[in-house]
Amino acid sequence: MSDTASRRMTADAFLAWAQEQPEGQHFELCDGEVIAMAPECSGHALTKAHVWRRLAETVEAAGRDCDVYPDGMAVVVDDATVYEPDVVIRCGPRVPPDTVRLSDPVVIVEVLSPSTRGRDMRGKLIDYFRLPSLRHYVIVRPGDGAIIHHARTPPETTILTRIINDGTLHLDPPGITVTGLFLPPR
């Protein structure tokens, strides 16, 4: 990593720097510190792609005014925290095509990996729910197929957690029921 990445950054400086990095390298910004993301193993990449595809198909079939993004979109939590979730659902008017940052996701999905497990289960859980728009934070455990669903419910300060083992997930908003979230064995 360059000297620039070893210094503390703001979200704006980080996004400008990250866009100049070589293709295939991924970084996040956590409390002003740049964190390099490890390359993915095949199982992680396939699980992430499967979850994105199932969510995208379900949103489209339901006719919701939402976009489902695969990893690569930056979710800006605050001026010192920028994450790149595995899947993001954002509803409402489509953002311009050159947009790289989102600040109003409705659903965020992370697929656990050994290198990110701790951050995904603790720090990101707290950080993501600082976003007023977020209603669902979904964590997929590829090893055993469990889905951990954190949902904001009225009153807005309440977060409920469910563990799902059958692959069916209800997300309202945006008002969809997703089935077949577990990657089928071959």
Backbone torsions as a table, in degrees:
resi	resn	phi	psi	omega
1	MET	NA	146.9	-178.0
2	SER	-73.6	167.6	176.2
3	ASP	-59.2	-33.5	179.1
4	THR	-58.2	-42.6	-177.5
5	ALA	-70.8	-20.5	-178.9
6	SER	-83.0	-11.9	176.1
7	ARG	-90.4	157.8	174.8
8	ARG	-68.1	144.0	-177.0
9	MET	-131.9	158.6	167.7
10	THR	-87.5	168.2	177.8
11	ALA	-60.2	-43.7	-179.5
12	ASP	-63.2	-45.5	179.4
13	ALA	-64.3	-40.5	179.2
14	PHE	-61.5	-48.0	-178.6
15	LEU	-61.6	-40.7	177.4
16	ALA	-63.5	-44.8	-179.8
17	TRP	-65.4	-45.6	-175.7
18	ALA	-62.7	-34.8	179.8
19	GLN	-69.0	-17.6	178.8
20	GLU	-92.1	-4.1	-178.0
21	GLN	-78.8	156.0	-179.3
22	PRO	-58.4	146.8	177.9
23	GLU	-53.2	138.5	177.7
24	GLY	93.0	-12.4	176.5
25	GLN	-93.9	134.4	-177.6
26	HIS	-125.6	143.0	-178.6
27	PHE	-139.7	156.5	170.6
28	GLU	-129.4	162.9	178.6
29	LEU	-119.2	118.9	-177.6
30	CYS	-124.2	111.5	-178.2
31	ASP	53.2	41.5	176.7
32	GLY	85.3	-5.5	-177.9
33	GLU	-103.0	130.7	178.4
34	VAL	-76.8	131.1	179.1
35	ILE	-121.4	121.9	177.6
36	ALA	-78.0	137.2	178.1
37	MET	-93.0	135.1	180.0
38	ALA	-71.5	152.2	174.2
39	PRO	-58.6	150.8	-177.3
40	GLU	-88.8	148.2	171.7
41	CYS	-83.9	163.2	-176.6
42	SER	-56.8	-45.3	-178.7
43	GLY	-60.3	-40.8	179.1
44	HIS	-65.3	-47.5	-178.7
45	ALA	-62.4	-42.3	180.0
46	LEU	-67.7	-40.5	178.3
47	THR	-63.2	-45.4	179.3
48	LYS	-60.4	-44.9	179.8
49	ALA	-64.7	-40.0	179.9
50	HIS	-63.6	-46.5	179.9
51	VAL	-62.4	-45.3	178.1
52	TRP	-58.1	-47.2	-177.7
53	ARG	-61.1	-45.7	-179.6
54	ARG	-63.2	-42.1	179.2
55	LEU	-66.9	-43.4	-179.9
56	ALA	-62.6	-43.8	178.7
57	GLU	-63.1	-40.7	-178.0
58	THR	-69.2	-43.4	177.9
59	VAL	-62.1	-43.6	179.8
60	GLU	-64.6	-45.5	-179.4
61	ALA	-63.0	-33.0	180.0
62	ALA	-80.8	-9.3	179.3
63	GLY	68.0	30.0	-179.6
64	ARG	-78.3	148.0	178.5
65	ASP	-85.4	63.5	-175.3
66	CYS	-136.6	153.5	172.0
67	ASP	-113.6	140.6	178.4
68	VAL	-112.6	116.1	-175.8
69	TYR	-102.2	134.4	168.3
70	PRO	-75.6	175.1	-179.0
71	ASP	-54.7	153.6	-179.3
72	GLY	126.5	-25.6	177.3
73	MET	-83.1	136.3	179.1
74	ALA	-87.8	128.6	174.2
75	VAL	-104.2	114.9	-177.5
76	VAL	-91.5	115.3	179.8
77	VAL	-86.3	-44.2	177.3
78	ASP	-158.8	-171.1	-175.0
79	ASP	-70.2	-7.4	-179.6
80	ALA	-126.7	7.4	-175.3
81	THR	-138.1	119.5	179.0
82	VAL	-136.3	122.0	178.4
83	TYR	-113.8	160.9	176.1
84	GLU	-123.3	84.2	-177.2
85	PRO	-64.3	162.5	179.5
86	ASP	-71.1	-36.5	177.4
87	VAL	-145.8	140.6	177.3
88	VAL	-133.3	135.4	170.2
89	ILE	-112.0	126.6	177.3
90	ARG	-125.9	132.6	-177.2
91	CYS	-112.1	157.3	-179.7
92	GLY	110.2	-168.3	-179.8
93	PRO	-57.2	142.1	-179.5
94	ARG	-64.8	138.7	177.8
95	VAL	-76.9	157.4	177.8
96	PRO	-56.9	149.9	-175.1
97	PRO	-62.1	-22.3	-179.9
98	ASP	-91.2	8.0	179.4
99	THR	-68.7	134.2	176.2
100	VAL	-117.7	-11.9	-176.6
101	ARG	-123.3	140.5	174.9
102	LEU	-122.1	144.1	176.7
103	SER	-128.1	4.7	-176.1
104	ASP	-134.9	48.4	177.7
105	PRO	-69.8	151.6	174.8
106	VAL	-98.6	-36.9	-179.6
107	VAL	-131.5	135.1	172.3
108	ILE	-126.2	135.5	177.9
109	VAL	-122.3	133.7	171.2
110	GLU	-122.6	134.2	172.6
111	VAL	-97.8	122.7	-176.2
112	LEU	-66.7	143.5	170.8
113	SER	-137.5	160.2	-178.5
114	PRO	-56.4	-34.7	-175.8
115	SER	-79.2	-18.9	-176.6
116	THR	-117.2	-2.4	-173.6
117	ARG	-49.8	-51.4	-176.7
118	GLY	-62.8	-46.0	180.0
119	ARG	-66.0	-40.9	-178.9
120	ASP	-65.4	-38.3	-174.9
121	MET	-82.2	-23.6	-175.5
122	ARG	-118.0	-74.8	-173.5
123	GLY	-60.3	-45.4	-178.8
124	LYS	-68.2	-33.9	177.0
125	LEU	-56.3	-48.2	179.6
126	ILE	-68.4	-46.4	-177.7
127	ASP	-63.4	-47.5	-177.3
128	TYR	-59.4	-39.9	-178.3
129	PHE	-76.5	-0.3	168.6
130	ARG	-74.7	-16.2	177.0
131	LEU	-79.6	117.6	-176.9
132	PRO	-58.7	-29.1	-177.8
133	SER	-75.3	-24.1	-171.8
134	LEU	-69.1	127.8	176.6
135	ARG	-111.8	-26.6	-175.2
136	HIS	-140.4	129.9	170.4
137	TYR	-119.9	116.0	-174.4
138	VAL	-112.2	126.9	177.6
139	ILE	-113.9	124.4	-179.9
140	VAL	-104.8	126.8	176.9
141	ARG	-101.6	102.3	-174.6
142	PRO	-66.1	-26.1	-177.1
143	GLY	-63.2	-43.7	-177.5
144	ASP	-118.5	0.9	177.0
145	GLY	78.8	4.9	179.9
146	ALA	-73.3	146.0	175.2
147	ILE	-118.1	127.2	176.5
148	ILE	-105.2	116.4	-174.3
149	HIS	-111.6	115.2	174.9
150	HIS	-102.6	126.1	-177.3
151	ALA	-129.5	132.9	174.3
152	ARG	-80.6	127.7	180.0
153	THR	-129.4	158.6	177.8
154	PRO	-63.2	140.3	-7.0
155	PRO	-65.4	157.3	-172.1
156	GLU	-57.9	-11.4	-179.4
157	THR	-91.7	0.2	-177.1
158	THR	-98.5	128.4	175.3
159	ILE	-117.6	119.5	177.9
160	LEU	-100.8	143.5	-179.6
161	THR	-120.0	133.3	175.3
162	ARG	-129.1	147.0	172.7
163	ILE	-109.0	124.5	-174.2
164	ILE	-113.1	129.1	-179.0
165	ASN	-118.2	0.9	-178.3
166	ASP	-106.3	-0.1	176.0
167	GLY	82.9	4.2	178.1
168	THR	-105.3	127.1	-175.0
169	LEU	-130.7	126.6	177.8
170	HIS	-100.4	124.8	-179.3
171	LEU	-125.5	108.9	179.1
172	ASP	-137.2	114.6	-4.9
173	PRO	-68.5	160.3	11.7
174	PRO	-89.2	8.7	178.7
175	GLY	86.8	50.4	179.3
176	ILE	-132.3	155.4	170.5
177	THR	-122.0	119.7	-176.4
178	VAL	-103.3	130.9	175.2
179	THR	-118.2	162.9	176.3
180	GLY	67.7	34.9	-179.3
181	LEU	-72.7	-21.1	-179.8
182	PHE	-79.5	135.2	178.1
183	LEU	-68.0	119.2	-178.3
184	PRO	-69.5	142.1	177.8
185	PRO	-69.4	155.4	177.6
186	ARG	-112.3	NA	NA
